[in-house]
Amino acid sequence: MSLDPMLLSILACPEDKLPLYYIESEGVLFNPRLRRTYEVRDGIPVMLVEEATALDDAEFDRLQALVEERQIAPTFSA
């Protein structure tokens, strides 16, 4: 499910306050700096640090490759 572009333009990581990458096919907002994802449930981003998923090396590498291959832009420019 797509997120509203206006919403995406203001979404930031609740911990480091920096941009995220929305990987629509995975249904997650990806923070490569903290190596975690935030799930998007029924079109609603779950932006709670305690519900974020920590990524192991393999999953981090896979998501980072998706961002690069698909040229996914960050939610906003820092």
C-alpha positions as CSV (number, residue, x, y, z in Angstrom):
1,M,0.0,0.0,0.0
2,S,1.3,3.4,-1.0
3,L,1.9,6.2,1.5
4,D,0.7,9.7,0.8
5,P,3.6,11.7,-0.7
6,M,2.9,14.6,1.6
7,L,3.2,12.3,4.6
8,L,6.4,10.7,3.3
9,S,7.9,14.2,2.9
10,I,7.8,14.8,6.6
11,L,8.5,11.3,8.0
12,A,11.7,11.0,10.1
13,C,13.1,8.4,12.3
14,P,11.8,9.0,15.8
15,E,15.2,8.4,17.3
16,D,17.8,10.1,15.2
17,K,15.3,12.5,13.5
18,L,16.8,12.0,10.1
19,P,15.2,10.8,6.8
20,L,14.1,7.2,6.1
21,Y,13.7,5.2,2.9
22,Y,10.2,3.9,2.1
23,I,10.5,0.4,0.5
24,E,7.0,0.0,-0.6
25,S,7.4,-3.6,-1.7
26,E,8.6,-4.6,1.7
27,G,6.1,-2.4,3.6
28,V,8.8,-0.8,5.7
29,L,10.5,2.5,6.3
30,F,14.3,1.8,6.4
31,N,16.8,3.6,8.6
32,P,20.3,2.5,7.3
33,R,22.1,4.6,10.0
34,L,20.5,2.7,12.9
35,R,20.1,-0.5,10.9
36,R,16.4,-0.8,11.6
37,T,13.0,-0.7,9.9
38,Y,9.6,0.6,10.9
39,E,6.6,-1.4,9.7
40,V,3.8,0.1,7.6
41,R,0.6,-1.5,8.7
42,D,-2.6,-1.0,6.7
43,G,-1.0,2.2,5.2
44,I,-0.1,3.6,8.6
45,P,3.6,3.9,9.6
46,V,4.3,2.5,13.0
47,M,6.9,5.0,14.2
48,L,7.6,3.6,17.7
49,V,11.2,2.9,18.5
50,E,10.2,0.0,20.7
51,E,8.4,-1.6,17.7
52,A,11.2,-1.1,15.2
53,T,12.9,-4.2,13.8
54,A,16.7,-4.4,14.3
55,L,18.4,-5.8,11.2
56,D,21.1,-8.4,11.0
57,D,23.9,-8.0,8.5
58,A,22.2,-10.0,5.7
59,E,18.9,-8.2,5.9
60,F,20.6,-4.8,6.2
61,D,22.6,-5.6,3.0
62,R,19.5,-6.8,1.2
63,L,17.5,-3.6,2.0
64,Q,20.4,-1.3,1.2
65,A,20.8,-3.0,-2.2
66,L,17.1,-2.5,-2.9
67,V,17.4,1.2,-2.0
68,E,20.4,1.6,-4.4
69,E,19.0,-0.6,-7.2
70,R,15.6,1.2,-7.2
71,Q,17.1,4.6,-6.5
72,I,14.7,5.1,-3.7
73,A,14.9,8.7,-2.5
74,P,14.9,9.6,1.2
75,T,11.7,10.9,2.8
76,F,13.2,14.4,2.9
77,S,16.6,16.1,2.3
78,A,18.6,16.6,5.5
